[in-house]
Amino acid sequence: MHRFFVKPEQRFESTITISGEDFKHIAKVLRLGKGDVIEVCDGQGTDYLVTLNTPGEQTISGSIARHYPSQGETPEMSVTLFQGLPKGTKMEVIIQKAVELGVYQIIPFSSCRAVSQIKDKQDKKLERWQRIAYEAAKQSKRGIIPRILWPLTFKEVLSEVARYDLMILAYEDENRQTLKGALEAVRKISKTDKPLSIGVIVGPEGGFDPQEAAACQAAGVISVTLGKRILRTETAGMVVLSQLNFWKEE
């Protein structure tokens, strides 16, 4: 079934109205119309089964048949991926796969060994990255559209540590602390039933400078190993998110 996201203001009582690019895709590309059924998500964790009316010139509306909680979210935890800026189009792959694997938001950052940098706020990369997140959220039936935030400096990333129940660093030189061990430790001391807030820091292609790794540890970040093999930057985040999903199911 075709799936689309809408903003809260596009829903009025038992009717949902779709416009813009999604309208064009529904009416012009998919050629859907009166009587066809689509699934619509409000981006806040609720899905709607909608029976379409006849398309207008620029919009199409539909009647809500029923609504139900989105099945694509993990209420037990919220994961933010802090991703060192990679070169080329690797960030696009990282965003697509991280969204499919359940990430809540992605925050790129610059560091000593990062080749790619974004300095101009007029850079169109962020707009493209958010579009990729949107398409991946549609495809994977997410209940939200994960946000891609403006890149931070490495120092700004460290200032975010206190906001998370657990902040981990996927570090190639760590050989003792595992991700599971770090998760079990934080679960034992967690005293609330609220979703576990987890931050994951993944470096760029060149990894982390030793001084950056030391600064992470001083700020309270837990270094973890992802195994005996060295992973590419575009692989590490996927591995962490996959392991978090498995741990949550346990």
KELUMDO-768238 format. One record per residue (C-alpha): residue number from 0; residue in three letters; chain; x, y, z. Coordinates in steps of 0.05 Angstrom, whole numbers, always signed. Each point is the difference from the previous one (the first is absolute). Layout:
KELUMDO-768238
<pt NUM; "Ala"; "A"; <X; Y; Z>>
...
end
This chain:
KELUMDO-768238
<pt 0; "Met"; "A"; <+0; +0; +0>>
<pt 1; "His"; "A"; <+26; +69; -18>>
<pt 2; "Arg"; "A"; <+19; +42; +61>>
<pt 3; "Phe"; "A"; <+8; +75; +10>>
<pt 4; "Phe"; "A"; <+15; +48; +56>>
<pt 5; "Val"; "A"; <-43; +61; +16>>
<pt 6; "Lys"; "A"; <+6; +57; +49>>
<pt 7; "Pro"; "A"; <-52; +7; +57>>
<pt 8; "Glu"; "A"; <-33; +59; -34>>
<pt 9; "Gln"; "A"; <-15; -43; -61>>
<pt 10; "Arg"; "A"; <-50; -40; +42>>
<pt 11; "Phe"; "A"; <-68; +29; +16>>
<pt 12; "Glu"; "A"; <-47; -44; +39>>
<pt 13; "Ser"; "A"; <-11; -62; -44>>
<pt 14; "Thr"; "A"; <+34; +28; -62>>
<pt 15; "Ile"; "A"; <+72; +5; -23>>
<pt 16; "Thr"; "A"; <+23; +45; -57>>
<pt 17; "Ile"; "A"; <+65; -11; -39>>
<pt 18; "Ser"; "A"; <+35; +51; -44>>
<pt 19; "Gly"; "A"; <+68; +16; -29>>
<pt 20; "Glu"; "A"; <+47; -54; -25>>
<pt 21; "Asp"; "A"; <-39; -55; +34>>
<pt 22; "Phe"; "A"; <-63; +22; -36>>
<pt 23; "Lys"; "A"; <+37; -2; -67>>
<pt 24; "His"; "A"; <+26; -69; +16>>
<pt 25; "Ile"; "A"; <-69; -26; +19>>
<pt 26; "Ala"; "A"; <-39; +31; -57>>
<pt 27; "Lys"; "A"; <+50; +4; -57>>
<pt 28; "Val"; "A"; <+48; -57; +11>>
<pt 29; "Leu"; "A"; <-40; -53; +38>>
<pt 30; "Arg"; "A"; <-65; +24; -32>>
<pt 31; "Leu"; "A"; <-40; -14; +62>>
<pt 32; "Gly"; "A"; <-68; +30; +10>>
<pt 33; "Lys"; "A"; <-70; -9; +27>>
<pt 34; "Gly"; "A"; <-8; -64; +39>>
<pt 35; "Asp"; "A"; <+74; -17; +4>>
<pt 36; "Val"; "A"; <+29; -12; +70>>
<pt 37; "Ile"; "A"; <+67; +26; +26>>
<pt 38; "Glu"; "A"; <+34; +1; +67>>
<pt 39; "Val"; "A"; <+17; +67; +30>>
<pt 40; "Cys"; "A"; <+44; +15; +61>>
<pt 41; "Asp"; "A"; <-3; +65; +40>>
<pt 42; "Gly"; "A"; <+74; -4; +17>>
<pt 43; "Gln"; "A"; <-18; -5; +74>>
<pt 44; "Gly"; "A"; <-9; -75; +5>>
<pt 45; "Thr"; "A"; <-71; -9; -27>>
<pt 46; "Asp"; "A"; <-20; -31; -66>>
<pt 47; "Tyr"; "A"; <-65; +10; -38>>
<pt 48; "Leu"; "A"; <-35; -42; -52>>
<pt 49; "Val"; "A"; <-28; +50; -50>>
<pt 50; "Thr"; "A"; <-49; -10; -57>>
<pt 51; "Leu"; "A"; <+15; +52; -54>>
<pt 52; "Asn"; "A"; <-49; +47; -34>>
<pt 53; "Thr"; "A"; <+4; +26; -71>>
<pt 54; "Pro"; "A"; <+65; +41; -9>>
<pt 55; "Gly"; "A"; <-6; +75; -6>>
<pt 56; "Glu"; "A"; <+47; +47; -39>>
<pt 57; "Gln"; "A"; <+53; +3; +55>>
<pt 58; "Thr"; "A"; <-26; -42; +58>>
<pt 59; "Ile"; "A"; <-33; -66; +14>>
<pt 60; "Ser"; "A"; <-40; -16; +62>>
<pt 61; "Gly"; "A"; <-23; -64; +32>>
<pt 62; "Ser"; "A"; <-43; -27; +55>>
<pt 63; "Ile"; "A"; <+32; -34; +61>>
<pt 64; "Ala"; "A"; <-25; -71; +6>>
<pt 65; "Arg"; "A"; <+39; -16; +63>>
<pt 66; "His"; "A"; <+63; +19; +38>>
<pt 67; "Tyr"; "A"; <+51; -41; +39>>
<pt 68; "Pro"; "A"; <+69; +7; +32>>
<pt 69; "Ser"; "A"; <+59; -3; -48>>
<pt 70; "Gln"; "A"; <+35; -66; +5>>
<pt 71; "Gly"; "A"; <+68; +26; -24>>
<pt 72; "Glu"; "A"; <+22; +33; +65>>
<pt 73; "Thr"; "A"; <+36; -25; +62>>
<pt 74; "Pro"; "A"; <-31; +34; +61>>
<pt 75; "Glu"; "A"; <+52; -31; +47>>
<pt 76; "Met"; "A"; <+58; +42; -26>>
<pt 77; "Ser"; "A"; <+19; +60; -41>>
<pt 78; "Val"; "A"; <+66; -1; -37>>
<pt 79; "Thr"; "A"; <+37; +61; -28>>
<pt 80; "Leu"; "A"; <+57; -14; -48>>
<pt 81; "Phe"; "A"; <+57; +50; +3>>
<pt 82; "Gln"; "A"; <+34; -14; -67>>
<pt 83; "Gly"; "A"; <+69; +27; -18>>
<pt 84; "Leu"; "A"; <-6; +33; -68>>
<pt 85; "Pro"; "A"; <+22; -50; -54>>
<pt 86; "Lys"; "A"; <+22; +17; -70>>
<pt 87; "Gly"; "A"; <-40; -8; -64>>
<pt 88; "Thr"; "A"; <-70; -28; +3>>
<pt 89; "Lys"; "A"; <+12; -46; +60>>
<pt 90; "Met"; "A"; <-44; +43; +44>>
<pt 91; "Glu"; "A"; <-59; -15; -44>>
<pt 92; "Val"; "A"; <+8; -75; +11>>
<pt 93; "Ile"; "A"; <+10; +10; +75>>
<pt 94; "Ile"; "A"; <-64; +41; +5>>
<pt 95; "Gln"; "A"; <-41; -49; -40>>
<pt 96; "Lys"; "A"; <+21; -61; +38>>
<pt 97; "Ala"; "A"; <-1; +33; +69>>
<pt 98; "Val"; "A"; <-72; +22; -12>>
<pt 99; "Glu"; "A"; <-19; -70; -21>>
<pt 100; "Leu"; "A"; <+32; -27; +64>>
<pt 101; "Gly"; "A"; <-39; +47; +45>>
<pt 102; "Val"; "A"; <+44; +60; +15>>
<pt 103; "Tyr"; "A"; <-36; +60; +32>>
<pt 104; "Gln"; "A"; <+45; +54; -28>>
<pt 105; "Ile"; "A"; <+68; +8; -33>>
<pt 106; "Ile"; "A"; <+49; +55; +17>>
<pt 107; "Pro"; "A"; <+61; +6; -45>>
<pt 108; "Phe"; "A"; <+64; +29; +31>>
<pt 109; "Ser"; "A"; <+68; +24; -22>>
<pt 110; "Ser"; "A"; <+64; -26; +32>>
<pt 111; "Cys"; "A"; <+76; +0; -10>>
<pt 112; "Arg"; "A"; <+1; -55; -52>>
<pt 113; "Ala"; "A"; <-64; +16; -36>>
<pt 114; "Val"; "A"; <+13; +14; -74>>
<pt 115; "Ser"; "A"; <-69; +28; -15>>
<pt 116; "Gln"; "A"; <-23; +65; +33>>
<pt 117; "Ile"; "A"; <-64; +41; -4>>
<pt 118; "Lys"; "A"; <+10; +73; +17>>
<pt 119; "Asp"; "A"; <-53; +36; -41>>
<pt 120; "Lys"; "A"; <-71; -3; +26>>
<pt 121; "Gln"; "A"; <-23; +8; -72>>
<pt 122; "Asp"; "A"; <+29; -68; -16>>
<pt 123; "Lys"; "A"; <-53; -43; -33>>
<pt 124; "Lys"; "A"; <+27; -65; +30>>
<pt 125; "Leu"; "A"; <-43; +7; +62>>
<pt 126; "Glu"; "A"; <-63; +8; -41>>
<pt 127; "Arg"; "A"; <+18; -61; -41>>
<pt 128; "Trp"; "A"; <+17; -41; +62>>
<pt 129; "Gln"; "A"; <-67; +16; +32>>
<pt 130; "Arg"; "A"; <-35; -22; -64>>
<pt 131; "Ile"; "A"; <+37; -66; +2>>
<pt 132; "Ala"; "A"; <-22; -9; +72>>
<pt 133; "Tyr"; "A"; <-72; +14; -21>>
<pt 134; "Glu"; "A"; <+2; -52; -56>>
<pt 135; "Ala"; "A"; <+32; -52; +45>>
<pt 136; "Ala"; "A"; <-52; +13; +54>>
<pt 137; "Lys"; "A"; <-56; -11; -51>>
<pt 138; "Gln"; "A"; <+31; -64; -27>>
<pt 139; "Ser"; "A"; <+14; -30; +69>>
<pt 140; "Lys"; "A"; <-68; +20; +29>>
<pt 141; "Arg"; "A"; <+28; +44; +55>>
<pt 142; "Gly"; "A"; <-47; +38; +45>>
<pt 143; "Ile"; "A"; <+44; +62; -2>>
<pt 144; "Ile"; "A"; <+47; +34; -49>>
<pt 145; "Pro"; "A"; <+68; +1; +34>>
<pt 146; "Arg"; "A"; <+32; +69; -1>>
<pt 147; "Ile"; "A"; <+68; +15; -31>>
<pt 148; "Leu"; "A"; <+28; +58; +40>>
<pt 149; "Trp"; "A"; <+51; +53; -19>>
<pt 150; "Pro"; "A"; <+72; -26; +10>>
<pt 151; "Leu"; "A"; <+33; +12; +67>>
<pt 152; "Thr"; "A"; <+73; +8; +19>>
<pt 153; "Phe"; "A"; <+32; -56; +40>>
<pt 154; "Lys"; "A"; <+0; +45; +61>>
<pt 155; "Glu"; "A"; <-75; +12; -8>>
<pt 156; "Val"; "A"; <-12; -75; -4>>
<pt 157; "Leu"; "A"; <+34; -9; +68>>
<pt 158; "Ser"; "A"; <-44; +54; +30>>
<pt 159; "Glu"; "A"; <-61; -45; -17>>
<pt 160; "Val"; "A"; <+23; -59; +43>>
<pt 161; "Ala"; "A"; <-39; +19; +62>>
<pt 162; "Arg"; "A"; <-65; -1; -39>>
<pt 163; "Tyr"; "A"; <+4; -76; -10>>
<pt 164; "Asp"; "A"; <-8; -60; +46>>
<pt 165; "Leu"; "A"; <+58; -31; -38>>
<pt 166; "Met"; "A"; <+49; +29; -50>>
<pt 167; "Ile"; "A"; <+45; -50; -34>>
<pt 168; "Leu"; "A"; <+60; +7; -46>>
<pt 169; "Ala"; "A"; <+12; -54; -52>>
<pt 170; "Tyr"; "A"; <+76; -1; +7>>
<pt 171; "Glu"; "A"; <+48; -45; -39>>
<pt 172; "Asp"; "A"; <+52; +1; +56>>
<pt 173; "Glu"; "A"; <-49; -24; +54>>
<pt 174; "Asn"; "A"; <+9; -75; +13>>
<pt 175; "Arg"; "A"; <-36; -13; +65>>
<pt 176; "Gln"; "A"; <-66; +36; +9>>
<pt 177; "Thr"; "A"; <-56; -29; -44>>
<pt 178; "Leu"; "A"; <-63; +35; -20>>
<pt 179; "Lys"; "A"; <-42; -52; +37>>
<pt 180; "Gly"; "A"; <+41; +11; +63>>
<pt 181; "Ala"; "A"; <-11; +76; -3>>
<pt 182; "Leu"; "A"; <-74; -9; -11>>
<pt 183; "Glu"; "A"; <-9; -49; +58>>
<pt 184; "Ala"; "A"; <+38; +47; +46>>
<pt 185; "Val"; "A"; <-45; +60; -16>>
<pt 186; "Arg"; "A"; <-63; -42; +5>>
<pt 187; "Lys"; "A"; <+18; -20; +71>>
<pt 188; "Ile"; "A"; <+7; +72; +23>>
<pt 189; "Ser"; "A"; <-60; +27; -39>>
<pt 190; "Lys"; "A"; <-55; +17; +49>>
<pt 191; "Thr"; "A"; <-55; +24; -47>>
<pt 192; "Asp"; "A"; <-47; -33; -49>>
<pt 193; "Lys"; "A"; <+12; +53; -53>>
<pt 194; "Pro"; "A"; <+32; -21; -66>>
<pt 195; "Leu"; "A"; <+74; -11; +4>>
<pt 196; "Ser"; "A"; <+36; +58; -34>>
<pt 197; "Ile"; "A"; <+63; -23; -36>>
<pt 198; "Gly"; "A"; <+51; +39; -39>>
<pt 199; "Val"; "A"; <+48; -35; -48>>
<pt 200; "Ile"; "A"; <+63; +33; -25>>
<pt 201; "Val"; "A"; <+32; -26; -64>>
<pt 202; "Gly"; "A"; <+62; +31; -28>>
<pt 203; "Pro"; "A"; <+17; +18; -73>>
<pt 204; "Glu"; "A"; <+44; -42; -46>>
<pt 205; "Gly"; "A"; <+64; +16; +37>>
<pt 206; "Gly"; "A"; <-29; -17; +68>>
<pt 207; "Phe"; "A"; <+14; +41; +62>>
<pt 208; "Asp"; "A"; <+62; +37; +21>>
<pt 209; "Pro"; "A"; <+25; -28; +67>>
<pt 210; "Gln"; "A"; <-13; +68; +32>>
<pt 211; "Glu"; "A"; <-72; -2; -24>>
<pt 212; "Ala"; "A"; <-9; -70; +29>>
<pt 213; "Ala"; "A"; <+29; +24; +66>>
<pt 214; "Ala"; "A"; <-47; +60; +0>>
<pt 215; "Cys"; "A"; <-60; -47; -10>>
<pt 216; "Gln"; "A"; <+20; -42; +59>>
<pt 217; "Ala"; "A"; <+10; +62; +43>>
<pt 218; "Ala"; "A"; <-70; +24; -18>>
<pt 219; "Gly"; "A"; <-32; -65; +21>>
<pt 220; "Val"; "A"; <-5; -35; -67>>
<pt 221; "Ile"; "A"; <+8; -76; +3>>
<pt 222; "Ser"; "A"; <+47; -30; -52>>
<pt 223; "Val"; "A"; <-24; -66; -28>>
<pt 224; "Thr"; "A"; <+28; -52; -47>>
<pt 225; "Leu"; "A"; <-42; -26; -58>>
<pt 226; "Gly"; "A"; <+43; -62; -9>>
<pt 227; "Lys"; "A"; <+69; -18; -24>>
<pt 228; "Arg"; "A"; <-9; +26; -71>>
<pt 229; "Ile"; "A"; <+8; +73; -19>>
<pt 230; "Leu"; "A"; <-64; +27; -30>>
<pt 231; "Arg"; "A"; <-10; +55; -50>>
<pt 232; "Thr"; "A"; <-34; +63; +25>>
<pt 233; "Glu"; "A"; <-62; -15; -42>>
<pt 234; "Thr"; "A"; <-4; -70; +32>>
<pt 235; "Ala"; "A"; <+12; +15; +73>>
<pt 236; "Gly"; "A"; <-65; +38; +13>>
<pt 237; "Met"; "A"; <-40; -56; -33>>
<pt 238; "Val"; "A"; <+34; -52; +44>>
<pt 239; "Val"; "A"; <-14; +39; +64>>
<pt 240; "Leu"; "A"; <-73; +12; -18>>
<pt 241; "Ser"; "A"; <-9; -74; -18>>
<pt 242; "Gln"; "A"; <+30; -22; +66>>
<pt 243; "Leu"; "A"; <-44; +49; +37>>
<pt 244; "Asn"; "A"; <-62; -28; -34>>
<pt 245; "Phe"; "A"; <+22; -71; +19>>
<pt 246; "Trp"; "A"; <+14; +21; +72>>
<pt 247; "Lys"; "A"; <-69; +33; +5>>
<pt 248; "Glu"; "A"; <-34; -64; -24>>
<pt 249; "Glu"; "A"; <+37; -40; +53>>
end
